[in-house]
Amino acid sequence: MNMEGKARFQVSPRRADELISAETDGMTLPYRIVGCIELTKTDYENLSTDMLVERDYLEPYADKCTSEIPADCVLVYPRGTRKEGLLIIPKSDGHIKAAALYSIV
């Protein structure tokens, strides 16, 4: 797994499919993964389709994450693979401050 790299982050995305358009709308930041969260496929799908909802599992990582350069973020991925997922910078209340797509090619 790449613990560092560059990704195109979008602020306050509503859905993961919006992150695809972040290729033109977002900002490219170097990132560093400071934690990993494995979700069931159902929980990952719920996160991907509604990223505005507070997620309790993100709260513990808020103090470790920052949008400063490099962006310290948490990798959230579906159970069974770490080849794709979401890089998330959470707020202290469990909401998503910014997110980017993550994949190993």
Backbone torsions as a table, in degrees:
resi	resn	phi	psi	omega
1	MET	NA	136.9	176.7
2	ASN	-80.3	114.0	179.9
3	MET	-84.5	-12.9	177.6
4	GLU	-138.1	154.7	178.1
5	GLY	172.2	-157.8	175.8
6	LYS	-128.6	142.1	179.0
7	ALA	-147.9	158.6	-179.5
8	ARG	-96.4	106.3	-177.4
9	PHE	-92.4	143.3	174.5
10	GLN	-119.0	135.7	179.7
11	VAL	-78.5	133.2	176.2
12	SER	46.9	55.7	178.0
13	PRO	-69.1	149.3	176.8
14	ARG	-87.7	-38.1	-177.8
15	ARG	-141.0	155.7	-179.5
16	ALA	-64.1	-31.4	-179.3
17	ASP	-67.2	-19.1	173.8
18	GLU	-67.7	-23.9	-178.3
19	LEU	-69.5	-20.6	175.2
20	ILE	-66.7	-40.5	177.4
21	SER	-74.3	-11.4	176.6
22	ALA	-63.5	-14.7	176.1
23	GLU	-57.4	-27.8	177.5
24	THR	-109.7	-29.2	-174.4
25	ASP	-95.2	-25.0	-172.3
26	GLY	-84.2	-172.3	176.9
27	MET	-122.5	132.5	179.9
28	THR	-80.4	125.8	179.0
29	LEU	-131.1	143.6	167.0
30	PRO	-68.0	143.9	-179.5
31	TYR	-129.5	161.8	174.8
32	ARG	-137.8	125.9	179.3
33	ILE	-81.8	121.1	-178.7
34	VAL	-107.4	-2.7	178.1
35	GLY	-170.9	161.1	-179.8
36	CYS	-131.7	140.0	176.4
37	ILE	-127.9	121.0	176.9
38	GLU	-97.2	125.7	179.3
39	LEU	-113.3	155.0	170.5
40	THR	-62.9	160.5	-179.5
41	LYS	-60.6	-36.2	178.8
42	THR	-66.5	-46.2	179.1
43	ASP	-64.4	-37.4	178.3
44	TYR	-65.9	-40.9	178.3
45	GLU	-64.7	-40.5	177.4
46	ASN	-61.9	-42.9	177.5
47	LEU	-62.6	-45.4	-176.7
48	SER	-63.2	-31.5	-176.5
49	THR	-95.0	-12.9	176.4
50	ASP	-147.3	90.1	-175.8
51	MET	-92.0	5.3	178.5
52	LEU	-91.6	-11.2	-177.5
53	VAL	-80.8	143.2	175.7
54	GLU	-63.8	134.3	179.4
55	ARG	-122.1	113.5	-177.6
56	ASP	-58.0	-33.8	-176.9
57	TYR	-70.5	-12.5	177.2
58	LEU	-87.7	-26.4	-175.4
59	GLU	-53.2	-44.9	-177.9
60	PRO	-63.1	-17.8	-177.7
61	TYR	-95.0	-9.1	-174.6
62	ALA	-58.7	-40.0	-179.5
63	ASP	-69.8	-22.8	-178.8
64	LYS	-89.4	-15.6	-172.8
65	CYS	-106.1	148.5	180.0
66	THR	-152.3	153.3	176.3
67	SER	-94.4	7.0	175.1
68	GLU	-68.7	169.8	-176.4
69	ILE	-96.9	124.8	-3.9
70	PRO	-74.4	152.5	178.3
71	ALA	-72.3	118.0	174.3
72	ASP	-86.0	125.1	-173.6
73	CYS	-142.5	171.4	177.5
74	VAL	-110.3	138.6	176.0
75	LEU	-92.7	121.4	176.4
76	VAL	-110.7	126.5	-174.7
77	TYR	-140.9	156.5	177.9
78	PRO	-77.0	145.0	179.2
79	ARG	-53.1	134.9	176.5
80	GLY	103.1	-13.3	178.7
81	THR	-151.0	141.6	170.3
82	ARG	-117.9	15.8	-178.7
83	LYS	-83.0	-16.9	177.2
84	GLU	-147.8	155.6	-179.2
85	GLY	172.3	-158.8	-178.5
86	LEU	-124.7	133.2	171.0
87	LEU	-91.7	122.2	-173.8
88	ILE	-126.0	135.0	169.5
89	ILE	-106.7	105.2	-176.2
90	PRO	-86.9	156.1	169.8
91	LYS	-87.6	165.6	-177.4
92	SER	-65.5	-19.2	-179.9
93	ASP	-93.3	7.0	178.0
94	GLY	91.5	-0.5	174.6
95	HIS	-84.5	166.4	-177.7
96	ILE	-96.3	122.2	177.0
97	LYS	-79.6	-46.3	179.1
98	ALA	-154.9	156.9	-179.8
99	ALA	-151.3	158.3	178.2
100	ALA	-145.7	157.2	173.8
101	LEU	-76.7	146.7	177.5
102	TYR	-129.0	132.3	173.4
103	SER	-155.7	146.6	174.2
104	ILE	-100.6	120.4	-177.4
105	VAL	-88.2	NA	NA
